[in-house]
Amino acid sequence: MTSKLRIIPIGGLGEIGKNMMVIEYEDDILIIDAGIMFPENDMLGVDTIIPDYNYLLDKTDKVRAILVTHGHEDHVGALPHLVKDVPAPIYATKLTAGLIEVKLQRAGVLGDVALNLIEAGDVFDIGPFTIEPFHVAHSIPDCVGFGITTPVGLIVFTGDYKFDHTPVDGWPPDFAKLAEFSERGVLCLLADSTNADRAGWTRSEMVITEAFDKLFREAKGRIIIGTFASLISRIQQVVDMSQKYGRKLAITGRSMRDNTKMARRLGYLDIPDDMLVDLHQAVNMPDHQVAIMATGTQGEPMAVMSRLSRSRHRSLSIKKGDTVVFSAHPIPGNEEMVYRVINLLLQRGAEVLYERIADVHVSGHASQEEMKLMINLVRPQFLIPVHGELRHLKLHGKLGQQLGIPADNIAVVENGTPIELDGHSMKILPRLRGGYVFVEGSSVGEVGWDVLRDRERLAQGGVFFAVVPVNNNGDLVGTPEFVTSGFVAREEANELEEGAQERVAQTVRSFTGSRDQLHKEIEKSLERYLYDETGRRPLIHVVAK
């Protein structure tokens, strides 16, 4: 019996972020990417979310390599966690490896795994797989997709891409390699679906250069530009405009400073030594001579932009005449936080530019016409849309059908759904168990949905504590005491307590179960009483002693 190739999406299918893919053939496993995802608004207290890679924990000896497409957080952010459990060698291009090195060093695991440099155009073998990284254009330099020749056929994994003919780094995508793959015969294409709902073509990164030129030419005061810490090409664009219009550049935000230092060392950033100034120097310079780059374009509470909007940055404050630029697209789910920060910055007198009103950001992902071009270039037998919410994956699948791929040869699946391939067939297997792994500070996976539901109830209804004195026979021997927080005003709480005491006494008198179950019955009784009186459901906790 011929063995089959198994493809298992661990993250990034059915969502935006925490991208991670497993390629498995017999006793050999490749991992592609391991990213993070930002928490949604109802995930109170969560810092980030990482993929649930529990499937790999009993197979660590089979994992031959972790291949990385590029250095964005949604593709590398989970690596410090993953390598603690799955210490496989990492393969990445020079800039991506530099960004990974910064992350691993900060997490104290840099020496735990081998970090191997690769280049677009390389060909190398890992177990039964032949790996061919090929260059793609995205919104960060040194991005690659992977052609992977497996024992059952050639698969092509695009990573994040768009067909940008005029990228900032001057390195357009490798059309010839994609055509060469097609000539060999591609069994399966796994392609980015993020912009499957956008018609046409994604604009070139050069659009931003033109917008920045206009901004720097016309701005009279300080220019503060926020972007992702890993968006090295955007940093270079700001450097070029600062140099052209006689401004010094300060960089604030630890992650951006670390990445800038690394990218300069590796030659990916060209910044004259006399252009960079410390933030403390910048705030004392004439406004028209200053440009500042910062993190926090997703509304993260502790990032620079949020702290500036609340006047809580220790060195920098917003003043009238400042121009603040959000050079990033809000990740789905972050829109509310981003626009709250923008509104607060406007209140403080800044002029704020963002994607909807100015050309200060363009997507790094292919739109529909580019997706069609990718399919037509590669001409795969099978198509697996990856990287996107379910709506994106389904739309991408429909594009494939329009281009002649049979519906049965397209697998629109979500995380945890294995797909088996041989040289002529594809089978979708039952979905594996899995879910989100929440990260809070140093806690990884210790907080689950039950805790988040309690936090949501606390946020919506507050908390109501009841201390009920009972004896060993379960009889009430004193007056119940109550403490509330975030529920009702103190005066209203006093009015509720009398009725709550009566309700507790009734419950204790009529209860015939065991003493251990008494507190649950009191909680139910108080929940009904408080809802009848207030129409609200606080988190209720009863201590019967």
N, C-alpha and C positions, 0 to 999 in steps of 0.2 A: 504493500500500500504506500503510495506516494505521500510524503509529509506535506502539510499545508503551512502557509505563512499566516500568522495571526497578527492582526493589527488591533490594538486596544487603546482607545482614547482615554487618558486618565484625567485630562483637564482641557478646557478650551472649546468643547463642543456642547452647545446649549447655553453658552455664556460668553461674555467678553472678558478674557483674562485667564490667568493661571494655566497657560498652555502647557501640555505635556502629553507626549505620545509614546507608546510602547510598540516596537516591532519585534516579533518573536518567531523564531524558527527552531523547532526541536529544543535543544538545550542552550540556545544562544539568544540573548536579548539586547536590543539597542533601545536607548531612550533618546527622544528628541525633545529638548527644552524642558525647563521646569520653572514655571513662573508663578507670580502671585496675582491676586485679584483684590481690588479695593472692596471694603465691606459696603453693603447696601444700608440705606437709612435706618432700617429696623434692626440692624445688627449692632446694638448699642455696646460700646466698650471694646469692640473688636478692632485691632490695628490692621491686620491683613488676613487674607485667606490663601492657603496653599492647597495644592492637589492632594487628594486622598490616595496615596500610593501604597496602600496596604497590600494590594495584589502582589507587589514586588518583594515584600519582606521575607517571604520564605523561598525566594529565588535569587537572593543577592549574589550567589556564586555563579549565576548564569548571565548576569548583566556585564556585558563586555565593554560598553562605552556609553557616555552621555554626549550626544551631538548637540551643539548649540547653534541656532541660526543667527542670532544677533543679541545685542546687549540691553534691550529694553526690559523693564521690570517684569512685565507679564510673560517673559520668556526665561529670565535668569533669576528672578527674585527669590524663588524657593530653593535654589541650589544649596545655600548654607544649611538648610534643614535636610534636604535629600541626601547629601553626601555623608551626613552623620550616620544614616541608616543604610545607605547604598553607596559605599566608597569606590565607585567605578571611575576610571579615568575620563576626564573631560576633554573634548576636542572642540576648539573654537578658533576663529580668526584672531589676528593680533589685537585689534581694538576690543573686540568682544571679550577676549581672554583678559585684557587689562581691566575691564569693568568687572569681570567675575573675580579677579584677584583682589580688587578693592573690597568687594562684598565678603569674600571668604576670609580675608585678613581681619576685617572688622568683627566677624563672627568667631574668630579664633580657630578656624579649621583649615587655614590655607595649606598647611603641611600634610593634611590628611589624605589628599588625593593628588594624582598627577594631572597637570594642566598642559595639554599638548596643543601646539600651534599648527593650524592648517591654513591653506590659502585656496581661494577660488581657482579651479583648474587642477588641483591635486587629484591623485587617484591612489587610494590605499585600501588595504584589506583589514577587516576586523571579523574574525571568525569566518563564517560562510558568506559574509557580506562584503561587497566591493563598494566603497563610498566615493562619490564624486561631488564635492561641493561646487556649486556654480553661483556666480555673482548675480544678485538681484538688487534693484534700487528700492529704497525705503526711505525713512526719514532719519536714518542714522547711518554713518558709513560702515563699510566692512560687513554687509549683510550677505548671507548665502542661503540658498536652498540646497537640497541634497538629492542627487540621483543615487539610488541604492539598488545595486544588482543583487538579487536574492536567488536562492536555488529554484524559485518558481517563476521568476521574471523580474523585470526592471520596474521599480516604483519611483515616482518623482514627488518629492515633498517641497512645496514652494516656499514655506515660511511666509512671513509678511512681505508683500511686494507691491509695486506698481510699475507700470511701464513709463518711467520718467526719462525722456530723451535729453533733458538738460539738468541733471542732478547737481547739487551744490558741489560735490566732490569731483565732478567731471567724469564719473565712471558709470556709464549707462548699463542697463541690464544685458545679460549675455544671451541674446536671441539665438546666436549660432549654436550654443550648447543645447538649448531647448529643441532646436530643429534636429540636432544630432541624436538626441534621445528619441525623438519621433521616428527617425530613420531606423533605429535599432528595434523599435517596437516597445511601447510603454504599456505594461500590464495595468498599472493603477496610478492615477494622479490624485494626490491629496493637496487641495488648494485652498488658500485663504478666502474666507467668505465675508469678512467684516463689512464690506461696502456693497453687499449684494443687492441692497435696496436703493442704490444710487445709480441713476442712469448716466450714460455717457462715459467720459474719461476723467480721471483724477488729475487736477492741475499740478504742474511742475513745482518743485521747491523754489525755482527761480522767481516765482510770483512773490514770495516773501522778501527776497532781496530787493525787489522794486518797491514794495510797501515800506520796508525798513529805510530805504534811501529817502523816501518822501517824509517819513516820520522824523528822521534825524536832521533833515534839511529844515523842517518847519518848527520843530519843538524849541521853545525858548527856555524851558526849565529842565529839571532832571528827567531822565528817561529810566524807568524801572521796568525791566522785562522779565516776566516769569515764564518758565518752561520746565520740562522734565530734566532732572539732573543728568540723565544719560544722553540727552539730545545734543551730541557733540557738534553736529553740523550747524545747529541753530546758534550755538555759542560762537562758532567761527563767523557766522553772518553778522552777529552783533559786534564782534571784534573788528571786522572789516569796515563797518559803518562808523564805529567809534574812531577808528584811525582816519577815515576819510573826512570826518567833520570835527576833528580836534577834541575829542572827549577821552577822558581816562575811564577805565573800566574797573569796577569793584564787583566781586562775586561773594554772595552771602548764601549760607546754607551749606552744612558740612558735606553732604553727599555731592553737591555740585563742585565744591572746592576740591574734594578728593579726586573726582573724575576729571576735572580740568587739569590738575597736576599730572595725573597719569597720562592723559591724552597728549599733553605737551611733551612729556618724556618720550612717548612712542612716535611722535611726529605727526599726529592727527590734528593738532591745533597749532596754528602759527600765531603766537601772541608776542609782540615785542616786549622785552622786559620792562621798559619804561612806561608801558601802557597800563599795566596792572597796578592798582593801588589798594591799600587796605580800606575797609569800610569806614574806619574811624577817620582816615584822611579824606575820603570822599565827601563825608557830611560837612566838612569844613571848607570845601572848595566851592568856587562859583557854580551855580546850578547848571549853567549852559556848558560846563566843561565835564559833566559827570554822566556816566551811564552805569547802571547797576543791574546785575542779573541775579535772579532769586528763584527759589523753589516754591511749590505750593499752588500750582494751577488747578489742582483738583479739590481745593477747599479744605485740605487736611488741616485740622485744628492747630497743630503745633508747627506747621510749616511757615515759611517767612511771610507769604502773602496774607495768610489769615492773621498772623500776629500784627502785621502792619495795619490791617483793616480795623483791628481792635486797639490800636496804639499800645501794644504790649511787646514791641521789639526793643531790646535794650539799647541799640545803637542808632536806629533809624526810625523816623516818623514821617508820615505823609503830610505834605503841605500844599497849599494852593499853587498851581503852576506845574506840579509834577504830572508827567504822563506815564500811566501804568499800562503795560501791555500783557495780555494773557495769550502767549504764543503756544497754545495747546488746545485741543478739543476736549470738552468735558466727557469723561468716560461715562457710559450709560449708568445711571444711578447716582452720579455725583452732581448733576445739574443744579439741584436745589442749593447745595453747599457752595458751589462755585458762584452762582448768581447772588447769594447772600453776601459773599466776600466782595463782589463787584459793587453791590449797592452801598456797602459800608465804606469802601474806598471813595466812591462818588460823594458820599456824605462828608468826607474829610477834605473835599476840595480838589481831588485829583481828576484828570481826564483819563478815562479808562477805555482802552481799545481791546476788542476781542473778536473772535472769528466771525460772529454774525454781522458785525458792522464794519470790519476792516480786513484786508488781506494779510493778517498777521499769523495765520496758520493755514496749512493745507494738509489734507489727510495723507498718510503714508501708505494707504491701502488701495488696491485696485478697485475701480468701479466696474459696472456691468460690461462695458465694451472691452476693457482690459481682461476681464475674466473670460470673455468669449475668445479673445486673442490667445490667451494661455491655453485654453482647451484645443483650439485649432492648431496651435504650434506643436503641442505634445501629442494630440490624437490618441488619448488613452483608451484602453478597452473598458476599464472601470473608473468611476469617479467617486471620491469620498470628499464632500465639502467639509472643511475644518475651520476652526477659529471664527466663532460667531454664535449668536443666539439662534434658537431653533428657526426663527423666521428667516434669518440670513441663510442658514443651511438649506432650507427648503427652496428659497428663491434661487440659490446657486444650483441646486439640483435641477430646477426647471430650465435654467439656462443651458445646462448640459443636454437635456432632452431636446431643446430647440436646435442644438447643433448636431443631433443625430445619435446621441448615446442612448441606448434603450433604457427605459425606466428601471428594468430589472438589474441593470448594470450600475446603478447609482445607489449608494448607501448613505441615506440621511439618518444619522444616529446621534445619540447624546453620550455624554461621558459614561464609561463603564460598559459600553456595548462592544463585545469582541466581533471582529469581522475576519472570516477565514477566506483565504485566496489560494487557488492553485493556478495552473497556467490557462484555465478556460472557464472557471466558475468562481462565484462569490457567494458566501453564506453569512447571514447575520445571526449571531448566537444570542441566547438570553443574556439580559443585562446583569452585570455583577453588582454586588452590594458595594456601596460607597457613598460619599457625600462630601461636605465641606470640612476642612480642618481649620479651625480658627486659631489665630495667633494673637496673643495679648501679652506684650512685653516679652518676658522669658517663658511664658506659658504657651505650649504648643499642643493643641488637641485636647486640652483639659476642660475647656468650656464647650458645652454642646447646646443643642437647640432648646433643651429644657431650661437652661440658665438664661438664654436670650429671651425666652418667652416670659420668664419671671421679670427680667429687666424691662421688657416692654410693658408689662402690667404695672410695674413700679412707675415707669415714666408716664403712663396714661392715667393711673388711678391712685398712685401713692401707696402707702402701707398702713395697716391697722393692726397693732399688737394688742393682744388680750392676755392678761395674767389672771388665771382663775384658781383661787385657793380651794382645793378639795381634799378630803381625808382619804384614808385607804379604802373606805367603803364607797367612794365616789360621791360623797355628800358635800355640798357647798358649805364651807366653814368660814366664810368671810365675804367681803365685797369685791367683786372683780375690778381690776384696774386696767385702764386702756391708755395706749400711747399711739398717736397718729403722726404721720409725716407725709406731706405732699398730697393729702387727701382733701381735707376741708379746712376752712379757717378755724382758728382756736375757739371763737365764739360758737360756731356751729358744732364743733366737736363736743363742746360742753353740753349742748342740747341733745346730741345723739347718745351721749354716754348713759343717761338715765334709762332710755329705752333699751340700750344694749345690755345694761345690767339686768333688766327684767327679762330680756330674751335669753340671756345666758342661764339665769336661775330656772326658767321654765324648761330649758333644754336639759339641764342637769337633773331636775326632778323627774322628768319623764323618760330619761335614758335608762335602758335595761341591759345594755351590752357591757363588755369588759372595760375596765378603767383605761386600758391602753388605746381603746378606740374613741374615748370620750372627746379628746381634743378635735378629732376630725368631725364629729357631729356638731360640736360647738362652732367650728369654722363654717360648716354648711349653713347653720342657723344664722350666724352673723352675716354671712354673705347675702342671704335672702333679705334680712332686715335692712342692711345698709343699702342694698339696691332699691328696695321699696321706698326708702326714705330719701335717697339722693340720686338714684338713677345711675350710680357709678359702682364699679367693681374694683376696689383696692385689693392689693395682695394682703391676705389675712393670715396672721400667724398667731396660734394659740398655745400658751404654755399652761398646762394644768398641773398644779403642784400642791 
